[in-house]
Structures are given as structure tokens and as C-alpha cells.
Amino acid sequence: MPFSYKEINLEVGYRVDLIVENKVLIELKSVENLLPVHFAQTLTYLKLSNLKLGLLINFNTKLIKNGIHRIVNNL
């Protein structure tokens, strides 16, 4: 995802895992525990992409439903 600041375009290499139909951003993880930095990263990606809804999914759980977190940007 490119990053623009004061009309300067930077290719800094933000890597969004998935964007579905230009509406939902999905960030995938496989970690023991999600940390606040993971939630902040997903929210930052939402703000930079001007999307409203994101899912942070951690696959390292016994039940996948316990690893899905909904994150919103200004809803």
C-alpha cells in the first residue's frame, strides 16, 4: 500500500494481507497472543486505505471464532 504525506508519495512497503471488494481489510496473524500493536497496525492500515471495516484474524487458536476481531475506522 503506498503512503502519501503532504503530496509526497512514498513506497514504504505497507503490506496489507487482503482487501475484499475494496470494503473490508483483513489482517492475518498466527501468534500466541494478539498484542495491542496488532490492533494498532490494523487500524493504521484502515486509516491509510480509507476503509471503514477490518478483521484481525489470529489462526493460532483452538477455535477460529476466538481469533477473529472486528476493527472499525470512524463508524
N, C-alpha and C positions, 0 to 999 in steps of 0.2 A: 504494500500500500504506500503510495507516495505521500509525502508530507509537505505542506505549503505553509510558509510563515512570511508575512509581510511581502507578498507577491514573489517570494523566492521559493522555487520548487526544489526540494531535496529528495533524493532517492536514498533514504536512510535504511531501508530494508525492513520496515514493519511487516511481519508475516502473519496475516490472518489465516486461520485454518480453513474455514468455509464461510461463504456468504451465499445464502439461499434466496433466489428471486429478488435480489437487491433489497431484501426486507429484514432478514434475520442473520445475524452474525453468530457463528458457532466457534468457540474456542475449546480445543480438546486438550486434555491433560491425562496423565497416568502417574499420579503421585500418591504417596501415603496419605497426606492430608493437604487439602487446599489451604493456602495461606492468604492473608489479605492482599498480598501483591498480585495474586492471580485474579482476584476480583477487580483490582485497580487496573490491571493490564487490559482486561476485557472491556471495562468502562472507557478506558482511553481509546481503544480501537473503535468503540461505538461513536465516541465524540469525533474522532478523526474522519470516520466514514460517513458521518451524518445519518447514522441509522438509529432507530429507537429501541430495538429489541435484540438482546443477545442471550445465548445459552452458554454457560460454562459447564462442560461435562468432564467429570473425572471417571475414568474407566477402572481405576484401582479400588473398587468397592465390591462387596459381596452382592448387593442388589443395585443395579444400574440406576433405579429411581432415586436412590440416596445420593447419587453422584451428579444429578442434574440440578443446576441452579439458574434461575431466570434473573437477568440483569437488564434494567431499563435505563434509558437515557432521556431524562426530562419528560416522563409521561405523567 
